[in-house]
Amino acid sequence: MKIFDKFIEIKQLPYIISGLIFVCSLGFLHTNMEKDKNQNLIMTSITFGHLMSQSSDDLTNNARYYVATKNPVWREQFEKILKARAGDIPSDDGRKISFVDRVKEFDYTKEELEIYEQAVKLSNNLAVRETEAFKIIIDIREGKTQNVEDQESKAIDLVFGMEYQKYKSEIIDTSAKFSKAVMGRLNASDQLIKTVEWSLITTINVSLILLVIALKHKEHIVKKPVRAVRKKKPVRRAVKKI
């Protein structure tokens, strides 16, 4: 207790404790900002993953519609999606920016960006296969093909076959892998933030208790009565009579 009493009697202690509480409060506010930032990144990663998957599905649907109907409208829609995804024309939100550059606007890691770029690359590679099917259909429409049935079957296999399905699944899996990688990293970060927040809250509460004790102790010292020192009365010596 003597050590604690000496600690409490430090004159600058209330100011030190107040400063510590202030710093911890700022730290707590910062952790809340970090949690909000992490949640925003998680939501955008889900959005980007869905955007990649959706654009891939749209390309697939337009490619299949064109091969099945030979209507050039579907091929035009297909090409429009590719251009918007590459940033050559404005997308639905009016911005001329590629999918990859959109993702780079956020604080994703290099590894996470590489996963997303891989998903875009796989989708573009599949678009090459779809374009091959388009060329076959165009040749049929222009009468450049002799064996029409065989060529139509080839075009259909290019966009409906098992190999196409395998490539398609790889795109979807890679898009999902991007979102999972981001969520895994940020969820781990949130757990660390919770530990830090708990430490900050504990420190603030202990500091408040110490501050109250220090102020009460100081108040007690100020109000403590001072004992008056009694002066001794001078002793009179008896005068002897002669």
Salt bridges, closest charged atoms under 4 A:
GLU9 OE2 - HIS217 NE2 3.65
GLU34 OE2 - HIS30 NE2 3.89
ASP57 OD1 - LYS168 NZ 2.96
GLU79 OE2 - ARG75 NH1 3.76
ASP93 OD2 - ARG102 NH1 2.78
GLU105 OE2 - ARG95 NH2 2.59
ASP107 OD2 - LYS37 NZ 3.21
GLU112 OE2 - ARG185 NE 2.63
GLU117 OE2 - LYS104 NZ 3.59
ASP139 OD2 - LYS135 NZ 3.39
GLU142 OE1 - LYS144 NZ 3.02
GLU152 OE2 - LYS70 NZ 2.97
GLU163 OE1 - ARG129 NH1 3.81
GLU197 OE1 - LYS35 NZ 3.29
GLU219 OE2 - LYS223 NZ 3.13
